[in-house]
Structures are given as C-alpha cells and as structure tokens.
Amino acid sequence: MQEQTPDSDAESNDQMEKDAAEEELERAVFGDDAGFREGLKAHTAGAYEASDAGNGEQEDEEDGELDGVDDADLFFIDSGPTPLDSNALVVASAAPEDYDETLRAGEAPAWEDSDDERLMVSLAGGARLRKLRVSAAEDMVNGKEYTKRLRRQFERLYPVPDWALPSGRNPPTKRRASEANNSSADDMDVDEELSVQPLAKLLQSTESLTRGSSGKRGTLRAEVLDIQRTKDIPGTQPSAINSLEFHPLYPVLLSSGPASTIYLHHIDPSAIPPNPLLTSLHIRSTPLTTTVFHPSGDRIYLSGRRRYYHAWTLSTGEITKVTRVYGHQSEQRSMERFRLSPCGRYLGLIGSSRKAGSGTINILDAHTSQWLAAARVDSPGGIADFAWWRSGDGLTAAGRAGDILEYSVADRRAVATWHDAGGVGTTTIALGGAGGPPGLGGDRWVALGSTSGIVNIYDRRAWPSLTSSSALPVPAQPTPTRSLDQLTTPTSALAFSPDGQLLAMSSRWKRDALRLVHLPSCAVYRNWPTAATPLGRVSAVAWAPDSGWLAVANEAGKIRLWEIRA
C-alpha cells in the first residue's frame, strides 16, 4: 500500500469541505433535488387545474345552449356549395412588367444588367434575327425582350432532356413551331422521344405506327410534281435489291435480294436513327428473287430459284416450307416468280417448263398451298409476266410475243385474249386505277413494257364491259392510249400508285432510268427526276398504300425514299 503524506490529506480535506454560505449560494443558483421535485409537482398540478376548469366551463356553456333546441334542428342536409359573394372575391395581383415567363418557376436570374432596358436591337437588320420577330413589320426591341426571345428560340431548338425533367412531367410532344404562340417565320421541328419497337410489339399495337392522315388524297397536277426527298434507308445491303414492298397496314418496308436476307425497316424519317431496322431473316443457300407481304399483313412469302418457297408468319415467327405442287412437279421446277392476289386467296406461280410455244401459270390456294387451276398462254417464248385484277377474281398474263390473256379464276376459263400493239419482246405488265370494267376486275389502266423500252398504256374504259355470254369482249388489237418512249433500254419495272394517279417505269440496264407518268393525262413529268437525282441502276420500285411515299432500290443495295405531296 502507498503511504499518504500529511500535505496530501490536508489538500483533499480543503476541497471537500464547504461552509454554509457557499452551500446556500449553490442552492440559489443551481437548485437541489428537493426543490426540483416540489417545482415539478406544482407545475403539473396547476396545468391540470387550468385544463379541467376550461373544459368544465365549455361543457356548461354548450349544455346551456342546446337545452332548448329540438332534435330535428341538430341535423341538416348538405345541398351543395353556397353561392359566393362577388365582393368577397380577391383579385389576383398582376404580374410585374419586367416578369420573364421564359424563366422556370422558382428560378431567379443569376445576374441582371441595368443597361438591358436602354439597349435597342434591330430584328429586321440581321438574317439570323428575323426568325425572332412576331410579325413581319416588327423591327426594334429592347434588351430584355431580346433576351427572352433568344431564350425561347434556344428552348425550341434544344428542348429539356427527359432526364432533366421533374418526375411526373411528360416529355414534349412533336409539334410545329409555326403552330405555337410567338412562332417564327422559319418552321422548326421539335421531335419527341422515339424508340425502335421490336417486330412483335409492332404487330400487336398500332398506337405509334399507324398513319395519322386519313382521308382522300388530293388530285395531282399534270405539269409539275411536288416531290421531296426524305431520309434514306440506313445502310447498304450486300447485294442488289430485287423485291421492295410496303406493308399494307403499317409503315414498314420489306426488301430482299440475292444475299438471302429479308430486311424490315420502320419508315419514320424523324426517328433517331431515321428509318430504323426492325428485324431481318436469313435463309441459307436461297438467293431470294421474290418476297411479298400477304394482303392481311400477317405473313411474308419468299422464294428463289429453288423447288420450294417459304411462308413466314410474323405474329408467331413460324416459317413454313412448301416443297412441291402435287401433280404438277414437271411444270413447276422452280418457284422463283410468283404473285399474290389482292384478296389474299390465291397464289400464282409462273411455270418453268415451256411446251409447244406456250406458258403456264399454276394457281394455288394461298393458305393450304393446294393446286386449284392453271392458266395457259399461247405465246412463243412463254410467259413474260402477269398481274392480278384488283378484285382478285382473275389475272392478266402477258406472253413474250405480246399475246395477252384475261383469265377468270372464279370461272376457271379464259374470258378474253388480245395482242399488244407493236409488242415484240414484252417484259413486264402492270394494272392500276379504279373505274374499269367490272368483268375484268375493275382495273382501268394496263401498262406493258418491252425490250425496246417502249411502254404502252391502255384505258379499259374504252372497252365493252365483260358479260357472261360474251367470250371475246375485248378488241383483238386495241389501240394504246399513249406510247411512251422515254426509256431506251428494256423495261424492268412498272408500278401504279394505289390511287391510280401515277405510274412509275424504270429500267435496270441504264443509270437513272426512272420516269413518273401522270394519269389520266399520260404525261411524263419533266421536273423529276433531275440530273442530280441519285437513283443509280434502279432494280425495284414500290408505292406506299396511301400513295404518299415512293421507295426506289438500286443494284448497289441502297434504298431511297421520296414523299409525294398532293
């Protein structure tokens, strides 16, 4: 144990001992335990007494007021809001004169320049400032107004990104700047957020893909065509494009070629990237020659120079392979050239065999692939091409020597035959326009192309109507309404617009060999294409279902789009 010295004991005693005066001062300043408990009891008791007294007085007053009131008067029926006194309405204070509505709520400018009010800017003096004017006569504005208009113009060109928007606020929708208040003289597009939907979602909903324009298209002028180029289909396909077609219901473009791949693009030039790719399908060892949509839009038929063809169901992704036409295998050694009827019931295959200077078209059921009938054309060299009537009940076939056959699938017989005037080496045929003879499917116009590049256009309205008792209602050698000689190489493609006002004719054997023909005047447009129009060797053309778009494909694998404005 440690020993304590006398000095340390004295020091500890001095620190512990307090006299009476010091203890009294300590109680007065800091208090003690007994005083704290007494104060707490007194405070609590006083609060309860005051609360009880107040409640008692209030209850006595309420009991006294309700003593003489009947029970029925204690309730009332709420019949709606009471009319407000106009004198009680308070008029909201007007915004100050220097209020800037372009500033976001709750944000004050970081810095203000007192010279802005005295500064004057001429909007008509500079080319870049003219778009800030409200009217053409406006010229001078002060500095503050100039600042507001610059800020508004900037927000139109560069809207707030979605990630910077507060939660619950929708992104800006696409609109034209000319339709907004204080619009500028130059139109500017403010694009909404765009996303590329997969093919499955595309075929299940039409919310973002259906065309907004509904109604009859206007009449086109015969002298000048209002046509404007839009964004091209992105990328270049690895081969020439032989087939090109728009979806009958959606803004989707189908394209294919010898590279054995089908491409589906969403036609939307304002998307990012424009006209994006939806999906593609590759068929091994099958250079594709013909690919078409079924008129219902749920299937794609595709074939090459093979003994089979495929049917691709878009909704399920199932691919069906048809390998033969039972009973006609010798006549159908290849299924590369076929066409679907507009009604979607029939599929016509051009036979590959030639017997005694004739050609055969085998007609199958489009759903079951069963053979139904055969149309035979007596023409040296076989069949060059054929086209279905718009009703789908028959077809018109053209032989290579200019012999034309009108065949009714419903009656299983040929209803008329005629010869193309001067037709030697016929290459292609097309039908279009409404208002023709009902017995010939209702098509008004017939266009025939040849190896010389001459295109003959016939108007069926001048022909007598087909009757069941008449076997040859069509003249044996009708006179063409117009013979067009703008093409100097073999005609490879003819396509009427769905509204029957335009005809596209092209040749793949010469660069930029494409012309548009106005109907019913049969006049060729001279303002388009021009020498600077980038067409190339045109291999396929296609019209949109509303006749508002023209797609042109070439042998370099590029697809370009033009918008036709009525």
C-alpha positions as CSV (number, residue, x, y, z in Angstrom):
1,M,0.0,0.0,0.0
2,Q,1.0,3.5,-0.7
3,E,1.6,5.9,2.1
4,Q,-0.2,9.3,2.1
5,T,1.7,12.4,3.2
6,P,0.2,14.9,5.6
7,D,0.3,17.5,2.8
8,S,-2.0,15.5,0.5
9,D,-4.5,14.8,3.3
10,A,-4.9,18.5,4.1
11,E,-5.4,19.3,0.4
12,S,-8.2,16.7,0.0
13,N,-10.0,18.0,3.1
14,D,-9.9,21.6,1.8
15,Q,-11.6,20.5,-1.5
16,M,-14.4,18.5,0.2
17,E,-15.5,20.9,2.9
18,K,-17.9,23.7,2.2
19,D,-19.2,26.3,4.5
20,A,-22.9,27.3,5.0
21,A,-22.7,30.4,2.8
22,E,-21.3,28.5,-0.1
23,E,-24.0,25.9,0.1
24,E,-26.8,28.5,0.2
25,L,-25.4,30.2,-2.9
26,E,-25.2,26.9,-4.7
27,R,-28.9,26.1,-4.0
28,A,-29.9,29.6,-5.1
29,V,-28.1,29.3,-8.4
30,F,-28.3,25.6,-9.4
31,G,-31.1,24.4,-7.0
32,D,-31.2,21.0,-5.3
33,D,-33.1,17.7,-5.6
34,A,-35.8,18.6,-3.2
35,G,-36.5,22.0,-4.8
36,F,-36.7,20.4,-8.3
37,R,-39.3,17.8,-7.2
38,E,-41.5,20.4,-5.5
39,G,-41.4,22.7,-8.5
40,L,-42.3,19.9,-10.8
41,K,-45.3,18.9,-8.7
42,A,-46.6,22.5,-8.5
43,H,-46.3,23.0,-12.3
44,T,-48.2,19.8,-13.1
45,A,-51.0,20.4,-10.6
46,G,-51.5,23.9,-12.0
47,A,-51.8,22.8,-15.6
48,Y,-54.4,20.1,-14.8
49,E,-56.5,22.5,-12.8
50,A,-56.5,25.1,-15.6
51,S,-57.5,22.4,-18.2
52,D,-60.3,21.0,-16.1
53,A,-61.6,24.4,-15.3
54,G,-61.7,25.4,-19.0
55,N,-63.3,22.1,-20.1
56,G,-65.9,22.4,-17.4
57,E,-66.9,25.9,-18.4
58,Q,-67.1,24.9,-22.1
59,E,-69.3,21.9,-21.4
60,D,-71.6,24.0,-19.2
61,E,-71.9,26.6,-22.0
62,E,-72.7,24.0,-24.7
63,D,-75.2,22.3,-22.5
64,G,-76.9,25.5,-21.8
65,E,-77.1,26.5,-25.5
66,L,-78.6,23.1,-26.6
67,D,-81.2,22.8,-23.8
68,G,-84.0,24.4,-25.9
69,V,-83.1,23.0,-29.3
70,D,-85.2,20.3,-31.0
71,D,-83.6,17.1,-32.1
72,A,-84.6,17.8,-35.7
73,D,-82.7,21.1,-35.7
74,L,-79.5,19.3,-34.6
75,F,-79.0,17.9,-38.2
76,F,-79.0,19.5,-41.8
77,I,-78.8,18.2,-45.4
78,D,-75.8,19.3,-47.5
79,S,-77.3,20.6,-50.8
80,G,-74.1,21.8,-52.4
81,P,-71.8,24.8,-52.1
82,T,-73.4,28.1,-51.3
83,P,-73.1,31.0,-53.8
84,L,-70.1,33.2,-53.2
85,D,-70.4,36.9,-52.7
86,S,-68.7,38.7,-55.5
87,N,-67.5,41.3,-53.1
88,A,-65.7,38.6,-51.1
89,L,-63.5,37.6,-54.1
90,V,-60.0,38.9,-54.1
91,V,-58.5,39.9,-57.5
92,A,-55.1,38.3,-58.1
93,S,-52.3,40.7,-58.4
94,A,-51.0,41.1,-62.0
95,A,-47.5,40.0,-62.9
96,P,-44.9,42.8,-62.8
97,E,-44.0,44.4,-66.1
98,D,-40.5,43.0,-66.0
99,Y,-41.7,39.4,-65.4
100,D,-39.9,36.9,-67.8
101,E,-42.2,33.9,-68.5
102,T,-39.3,32.0,-70.1
103,L,-37.7,31.6,-66.7
104,R,-38.7,28.4,-65.0
105,A,-40.8,28.6,-61.8
106,G,-38.8,29.3,-58.7
107,E,-35.6,30.3,-60.5
108,A,-34.3,33.8,-60.4
109,P,-31.7,35.2,-62.9
110,A,-28.2,34.8,-61.7
111,W,-27.3,38.3,-62.9
112,E,-29.1,41.3,-64.4
113,D,-27.7,44.1,-66.4
114,S,-29.3,47.5,-65.9
115,D,-28.3,48.5,-69.5
116,D,-30.7,45.9,-71.0
117,E,-33.6,48.3,-70.7
118,R,-31.8,51.0,-72.6
119,L,-30.3,48.7,-75.2
120,M,-32.2,48.5,-78.6
121,V,-31.8,45.7,-81.0
122,S,-32.9,45.6,-84.7
123,L,-34.5,42.2,-85.5
124,A,-35.0,43.0,-89.2
125,G,-31.4,44.1,-89.8
126,G,-29.8,40.6,-89.4
127,A,-30.7,37.5,-91.3
128,R,-30.4,35.3,-88.2
129,L,-32.5,37.6,-86.1
130,R,-35.5,37.7,-88.4
131,K,-36.8,34.5,-87.0
132,L,-37.2,36.1,-83.6
133,R,-39.9,38.5,-84.9
134,V,-43.6,38.1,-84.1
135,S,-44.7,39.8,-87.2
136,A,-43.0,40.9,-90.5
137,A,-43.4,44.6,-89.6
138,E,-41.6,44.3,-86.2
139,D,-38.1,45.7,-86.0
140,M,-36.8,47.2,-82.8
141,V,-37.0,45.6,-79.3
142,N,-35.3,46.4,-76.1
143,G,-32.6,44.3,-74.4
144,K,-34.9,42.4,-72.0
145,E,-37.3,41.4,-74.8
146,Y,-34.4,40.4,-77.0
147,T,-33.1,38.1,-74.2
148,K,-36.5,36.5,-73.7
149,R,-36.8,35.7,-77.4
150,L,-33.4,34.3,-77.6
151,R,-34.1,32.0,-74.6
152,R,-37.4,30.9,-76.2
153,Q,-35.7,30.2,-79.5
154,F,-33.0,28.1,-77.8
155,E,-35.5,26.0,-75.9
156,R,-37.3,25.3,-79.2
157,L,-34.2,24.0,-80.8
158,Y,-32.8,22.2,-77.8
159,P,-35.7,21.1,-75.5
160,V,-35.1,19.9,-72.0
161,P,-33.9,16.3,-72.0
162,D,-36.0,13.7,-70.3
163,W,-33.5,13.0,-67.6
164,A,-33.7,16.7,-66.5
165,L,-37.5,16.8,-66.3
166,P,-39.1,16.6,-62.9
167,S,-40.8,13.3,-62.0
168,G,-44.3,13.0,-63.4
169,R,-43.8,15.5,-66.2
170,N,-44.2,14.2,-69.7
171,P,-41.6,14.9,-72.4
172,P,-42.6,17.5,-75.1
173,T,-44.5,16.1,-78.0
174,K,-43.8,16.7,-81.6
175,R,-45.2,20.0,-82.9
176,R,-44.6,22.6,-85.4
177,A,-43.1,25.9,-84.2
178,S,-45.4,27.8,-86.5
179,E,-48.4,26.5,-84.6
180,A,-47.1,27.7,-81.3
181,N,-47.6,31.2,-79.9
182,N,-45.0,33.7,-81.0
183,S,-43.9,31.5,-83.8
184,S,-41.0,32.4,-86.1
185,A,-41.1,32.7,-89.8
186,D,-39.0,29.6,-90.3
187,D,-40.6,26.3,-89.4
188,M,-38.7,24.1,-86.9
189,D,-39.4,20.6,-85.8
190,V,-39.3,19.7,-82.1
191,D,-39.0,15.9,-82.0
192,E,-40.4,13.8,-79.3
193,E,-38.5,10.8,-77.9
194,L,-38.5,8.0,-80.4
195,S,-37.8,4.4,-79.8
196,V,-37.4,1.4,-82.1
197,Q,-40.0,-1.2,-81.2
198,P,-39.4,-4.8,-81.9
199,L,-41.3,-6.6,-84.5
200,A,-43.6,-8.5,-82.1
201,K,-44.7,-5.3,-80.4
202,L,-45.1,-3.6,-83.7
203,L,-47.6,-6.2,-84.9
204,Q,-49.6,-6.1,-81.6
205,S,-50.2,-2.4,-81.4
206,T,-50.9,0.4,-83.8
207,E,-50.6,3.3,-81.4
208,S,-47.3,4.8,-82.6
209,L,-47.1,3.4,-86.1
210,T,-50.5,3.9,-87.8
211,R,-50.6,6.8,-90.2
212,G,-52.3,9.9,-88.9
213,S,-53.5,11.1,-92.2
214,S,-56.9,9.7,-93.1
215,G,-59.0,10.9,-96.0
216,K,-59.0,11.1,-99.7
217,R,-55.8,12.2,-101.4
218,G,-55.9,15.3,-103.5
219,T,-55.6,15.4,-107.2
220,L,-52.0,15.8,-108.6
221,R,-51.1,18.3,-111.2
222,A,-50.0,17.1,-114.7
223,E,-47.4,19.7,-115.3
224,V,-45.2,19.7,-112.1
225,L,-44.9,17.1,-109.4
226,D,-44.4,18.2,-105.8
227,I,-41.9,15.6,-104.6
228,Q,-39.4,15.9,-101.8
229,R,-36.6,13.5,-100.9
230,T,-36.5,12.3,-97.3
231,K,-34.0,10.3,-95.2
232,D,-32.7,7.2,-97.0
233,I,-33.0,3.7,-95.5
234,P,-29.8,3.3,-93.5
235,G,-27.0,1.0,-94.5
236,T,-26.2,-0.7,-97.8
237,Q,-27.4,-4.3,-98.4
238,P,-24.7,-6.7,-99.6
239,S,-26.4,-7.3,-103.0
240,A,-28.8,-5.8,-105.5
241,I,-32.4,-5.4,-104.2
242,N,-34.9,-7.4,-106.3
243,S,-38.0,-7.1,-104.2
244,L,-39.4,-4.0,-102.5
245,E,-42.8,-3.6,-100.9
246,F,-44.6,-1.6,-98.2
247,H,-46.7,-3.3,-95.5
248,P,-50.4,-3.0,-96.3
249,L,-51.2,-1.7,-92.8
250,Y,-48.1,-0.4,-91.1
251,P,-45.3,2.0,-92.2
252,V,-42.9,-0.9,-92.7
253,L,-40.8,-1.6,-95.8
254,L,-39.8,-5.1,-96.9
255,S,-36.6,-5.5,-99.1
256,S,-34.6,-8.5,-100.2
257,G,-32.1,-9.7,-102.8
258,P,-29.7,-12.5,-103.8
259,A,-28.0,-12.1,-100.4
260,S,-30.7,-14.5,-99.0
261,T,-31.7,-12.0,-96.3
262,I,-35.0,-10.2,-95.7
263,Y,-35.0,-6.7,-94.1
264,L,-37.9,-5.0,-92.4
265,H,-37.5,-1.2,-91.8
266,H,-39.8,1.1,-89.9
267,I,-40.5,4.1,-92.2
268,D,-40.0,7.1,-89.9
269,P,-37.6,9.7,-91.3
270,S,-37.8,11.7,-88.0
271,A,-36.6,8.8,-85.8
272,I,-33.1,8.6,-84.5
273,P,-31.6,6.9,-86.5
274,P,-34.1,7.5,-89.3
275,N,-36.0,4.6,-90.8
276,P,-34.5,2.1,-88.3
277,L,-34.2,-1.6,-88.9
278,L,-36.9,-3.7,-87.1
279,T,-35.6,-7.2,-87.9
280,S,-34.1,-9.4,-90.6
281,L,-34.4,-13.0,-91.6
282,H,-31.6,-15.1,-93.4
283,I,-32.5,-18.1,-95.5
284,R,-29.4,-20.3,-96.1
285,S,-28.4,-21.1,-99.7
286,T,-31.5,-19.4,-101.1
287,P,-30.8,-16.3,-103.2
288,L,-34.1,-14.6,-103.0
289,T,-35.9,-13.5,-106.1
290,T,-39.4,-12.6,-104.9
291,T,-40.7,-11.6,-101.4
292,V,-44.1,-10.1,-100.8
293,F,-46.5,-9.4,-97.9
294,H,-49.8,-11.2,-97.7
295,P,-52.6,-8.6,-98.1
296,S,-53.6,-9.2,-94.5
297,G,-50.1,-8.3,-93.4
298,D,-49.5,-11.2,-91.1
299,R,-47.3,-13.3,-93.4
300,I,-44.4,-12.9,-95.8
301,Y,-44.0,-15.2,-98.8
302,L,-40.4,-15.6,-100.2
303,S,-38.8,-17.7,-102.8
304,G,-35.7,-18.1,-105.0
305,R,-34.6,-20.3,-107.9
306,R,-35.5,-23.4,-105.9
307,R,-38.2,-26.1,-106.0
308,Y,-39.8,-24.7,-102.8
309,Y,-40.9,-21.4,-101.3
310,H,-41.4,-20.3,-97.7
311,A,-44.1,-18.5,-95.7
312,W,-43.1,-16.6,-92.6
313,T,-45.8,-15.9,-90.1
314,L,-44.9,-12.6,-88.4
315,S,-47.0,-12.9,-85.3
316,T,-45.6,-16.3,-84.2
317,G,-42.3,-16.4,-86.1
318,E,-43.1,-19.7,-87.7
319,I,-41.6,-20.5,-91.1
320,T,-43.5,-23.0,-93.3
321,K,-41.8,-24.6,-96.3
322,V,-43.8,-25.7,-99.4
323,T,-41.7,-28.2,-101.4
324,R,-43.9,-29.2,-104.4
325,V,-47.1,-28.7,-106.3
326,Y,-48.6,-32.2,-106.3
327,G,-49.4,-33.4,-109.8
328,H,-47.5,-30.6,-111.5
329,Q,-44.0,-31.1,-110.5
330,S,-42.8,-31.3,-114.1
331,E,-44.2,-27.9,-114.9
332,Q,-43.1,-26.2,-111.7
333,R,-39.4,-26.9,-111.4
334,S,-38.7,-23.5,-109.9
335,M,-40.9,-21.3,-107.7
336,E,-38.9,-18.1,-108.1
337,R,-41.6,-16.0,-109.8
338,F,-45.0,-15.7,-108.1
339,R,-47.6,-13.1,-107.2
340,L,-50.3,-13.0,-104.5
341,S,-53.8,-11.9,-105.4
342,P,-55.1,-8.7,-103.7
343,C,-57.8,-10.6,-102.0
344,G,-55.2,-12.9,-100.4
345,R,-56.9,-16.2,-101.5
346,Y,-54.7,-17.2,-104.5
347,L,-51.0,-17.5,-105.3
348,G,-49.9,-17.6,-108.9
349,L,-46.7,-19.3,-110.0
350,I,-45.2,-18.9,-113.4
351,G,-44.3,-22.4,-114.7
352,S,-40.7,-23.1,-115.6
353,S,-41.4,-25.5,-118.4
354,R,-42.4,-24.5,-122.0
355,K,-44.5,-26.7,-124.1
356,A,-45.0,-26.0,-127.8
357,G,-44.6,-22.3,-127.6
358,S,-46.8,-21.7,-124.5
359,G,-46.5,-20.8,-120.9
360,T,-48.4,-21.9,-117.8
361,I,-49.4,-20.1,-114.5
362,N,-50.3,-22.5,-111.7
363,I,-52.8,-21.0,-109.3
364,L,-52.6,-22.3,-105.7
365,D,-54.6,-21.7,-102.6
366,A,-52.6,-19.2,-100.6
367,H,-53.4,-20.8,-97.2
368,T,-53.3,-24.5,-98.0
369,S,-50.9,-24.4,-101.0
370,Q,-53.2,-26.8,-102.9
371,W,-53.4,-26.6,-106.7
372,L,-56.6,-25.0,-108.0
373,A,-56.2,-24.2,-111.7
374,A,-53.8,-23.4,-114.5
375,A,-53.9,-20.5,-117.0
376,R,-52.1,-21.2,-120.3
377,V,-50.9,-18.5,-122.6
378,D,-50.2,-19.4,-126.2
379,S,-47.2,-17.2,-127.0
380,P,-43.7,-18.0,-128.4
381,G,-41.2,-17.7,-125.6
382,G,-43.6,-18.4,-122.8
383,I,-44.9,-16.0,-120.2
384,A,-43.1,-12.8,-119.5
385,D,-45.2,-11.5,-116.6
386,F,-48.7,-11.4,-115.1
387,A,-50.8,-9.2,-112.8
388,W,-53.8,-9.9,-110.7
389,W,-57.1,-8.0,-111.1
390,R,-57.8,-5.6,-108.2
391,S,-60.8,-7.8,-107.2
392,G,-58.6,-10.9,-107.0
393,D,-61.0,-12.9,-109.1
394,G,-58.7,-13.1,-112.1
395,L,-55.4,-12.2,-113.7
396,T,-53.9,-10.7,-116.9
397,A,-50.9,-12.6,-118.3
398,A,-48.6,-11.3,-121.0
399,G,-46.6,-13.5,-123.3
400,R,-43.1,-12.6,-124.6
401,A,-44.5,-12.1,-128.1
402,G,-47.2,-9.6,-127.0
403,D,-50.1,-12.0,-126.6
404,I,-52.3,-11.0,-123.6
405,L,-54.7,-13.4,-121.8
406,E,-57.6,-12.3,-119.5
407,Y,-58.3,-15.3,-117.2
408,S,-61.1,-15.6,-114.6
409,V,-60.1,-17.8,-111.6
410,A,-63.7,-17.9,-110.4
411,D,-64.9,-19.4,-113.8
412,R,-61.7,-21.3,-114.4
413,R,-61.5,-20.1,-118.0
414,A,-60.1,-17.5,-120.3
415,V,-62.5,-14.7,-120.9
416,A,-60.6,-12.7,-123.5
417,T,-57.3,-12.6,-125.5
418,W,-55.8,-9.6,-127.3
419,H,-52.5,-8.5,-128.7
420,D,-50.3,-5.6,-127.6
421,A,-49.9,-3.1,-130.5
422,G,-46.3,-3.4,-131.7
423,G,-45.5,-5.6,-128.8
424,V,-42.3,-7.6,-129.5
425,G,-40.3,-8.8,-126.6
426,T,-42.8,-8.0,-123.8
427,T,-41.0,-7.8,-120.4
428,T,-43.5,-6.7,-117.7
429,I,-47.1,-5.8,-117.1
430,A,-49.0,-3.8,-114.5
431,L,-52.6,-3.0,-113.7
432,G,-53.9,0.0,-111.8
433,G,-56.6,2.6,-111.3
434,A,-60.2,2.2,-110.4
435,G,-63.3,2.5,-112.6
436,G,-62.5,-0.2,-115.2
437,P,-64.9,-2.9,-116.5
438,P,-66.2,-5.0,-113.6
439,G,-65.9,-8.1,-115.6
440,L,-62.1,-7.5,-115.9
441,G,-61.6,-6.9,-112.2
442,G,-62.3,-3.1,-112.2
443,D,-58.8,-2.0,-113.2
444,R,-58.8,0.9,-115.6
445,W,-55.2,1.1,-116.8
446,V,-53.0,-1.6,-118.4
447,A,-49.3,-0.8,-118.9
448,L,-47.0,-3.1,-120.9
449,G,-43.2,-2.8,-121.1
450,S,-40.9,-4.2,-123.8
451,T,-37.3,-4.9,-124.5
452,S,-37.1,-1.7,-126.6
453,G,-38.1,0.4,-123.7
454,I,-41.5,1.4,-125.2
455,V,-44.3,1.4,-122.6
456,N,-47.9,1.2,-123.9
457,I,-50.7,2.4,-121.7
458,Y,-54.3,1.2,-122.4
459,D,-57.5,2.6,-121.0
460,R,-60.0,-0.2,-120.4
461,R,-62.9,2.3,-120.1
462,A,-63.0,2.3,-123.9
463,W,-63.5,-1.5,-124.0
464,P,-67.0,-3.0,-123.8
465,S,-68.0,-4.5,-120.4
466,L,-67.5,-8.2,-119.9
467,T,-70.7,-10.3,-119.9
468,S,-71.1,-14.0,-119.2
469,S,-72.4,-14.6,-122.7
470,S,-69.6,-12.9,-124.5
471,A,-66.4,-14.8,-125.0
472,L,-64.3,-12.0,-126.6
473,P,-65.5,-8.6,-125.3
474,V,-62.1,-7.1,-125.8
475,P,-60.8,-5.9,-129.3
476,A,-58.3,-8.3,-130.7
477,Q,-55.7,-5.4,-131.2
478,P,-56.8,-2.4,-129.2
479,T,-55.1,1.0,-129.7
480,P,-53.0,2.2,-126.8
481,T,-54.0,5.5,-125.2
482,R,-50.3,6.5,-125.1
483,S,-47.0,5.0,-126.1
484,L,-44.0,6.3,-124.0
485,D,-40.5,6.2,-125.4
486,Q,-38.6,7.9,-122.6
487,L,-36.8,4.6,-121.7
488,T,-34.2,3.4,-124.2
489,T,-33.3,0.1,-122.6
490,P,-35.6,-2.9,-121.6
491,T,-38.3,-2.1,-119.2
492,S,-37.7,-3.9,-115.9
493,A,-40.4,-2.5,-113.6
494,L,-43.9,-0.9,-113.9
495,A,-45.9,0.1,-110.8
496,F,-49.1,2.1,-110.5
497,S,-49.7,4.1,-107.3
498,P,-52.6,2.8,-105.3
499,D,-54.8,5.9,-106.0
500,G,-54.2,5.4,-109.8
501,Q,-52.7,8.9,-110.4
502,L,-49.1,7.9,-111.1
503,L,-47.2,5.2,-112.9
504,A,-43.5,4.5,-112.2
505,M,-41.5,2.9,-115.0
506,S,-37.8,2.0,-114.9
507,S,-35.0,0.0,-116.5
508,R,-32.2,-1.6,-114.6
509,W,-29.9,-1.6,-117.7
510,K,-29.1,2.1,-117.6
511,R,-28.3,4.5,-114.8
512,D,-31.0,6.9,-113.6
513,A,-33.6,5.3,-115.9
514,L,-36.7,6.1,-114.0
515,R,-39.8,8.2,-115.0
516,L,-43.1,9.1,-113.4
517,V,-46.2,9.3,-115.6
518,H,-49.3,11.3,-114.6
519,L,-52.7,9.8,-115.1
520,P,-55.2,10.2,-116.8
521,S,-53.2,12.6,-119.0
522,C,-50.4,10.0,-119.6
523,A,-47.9,12.9,-119.5
524,V,-44.4,12.2,-118.2
525,Y,-43.2,14.6,-115.5
526,R,-40.2,16.8,-116.6
527,N,-39.3,18.3,-113.3
528,W,-38.3,15.0,-111.7
529,P,-36.0,13.1,-111.7
530,T,-33.3,15.6,-112.5
531,A,-29.7,15.1,-113.5
532,A,-28.7,15.4,-109.8
533,T,-31.3,12.8,-108.5
534,P,-29.2,9.9,-107.0
535,L,-31.0,6.9,-108.5
536,G,-28.3,4.6,-109.8
537,R,-29.4,1.4,-111.7
538,V,-33.0,1.1,-110.5
539,S,-33.8,-2.5,-109.7
540,A,-37.2,-2.2,-107.8
541,V,-39.8,0.5,-107.0
542,A,-42.7,0.5,-104.5
543,W,-45.5,2.7,-103.5
544,A,-46.9,3.2,-100.0
545,P,-50.6,2.2,-99.5
546,D,-51.6,5.8,-99.3
547,S,-49.5,6.8,-102.4
548,G,-47.6,9.3,-100.3
549,W,-44.2,7.6,-100.4
550,L,-42.1,6.3,-103.3
551,A,-39.3,3.8,-102.5
552,V,-36.6,3.2,-105.1
553,A,-33.9,0.5,-104.8
554,N,-30.9,0.0,-106.9
555,E,-28.3,-2.6,-107.7
556,A,-25.8,-1.1,-105.3
557,G,-28.1,-2.1,-102.4
558,K,-29.3,1.3,-101.5
559,I,-33.0,2.3,-100.9
560,R,-34.0,5.9,-101.2
561,L,-37.4,7.5,-100.2
562,W,-39.4,10.4,-101.7
563,E,-42.5,12.0,-100.4
564,I,-45.3,12.8,-102.9
565,R,-47.3,15.8,-101.9
566,A,-50.7,16.4,-103.4
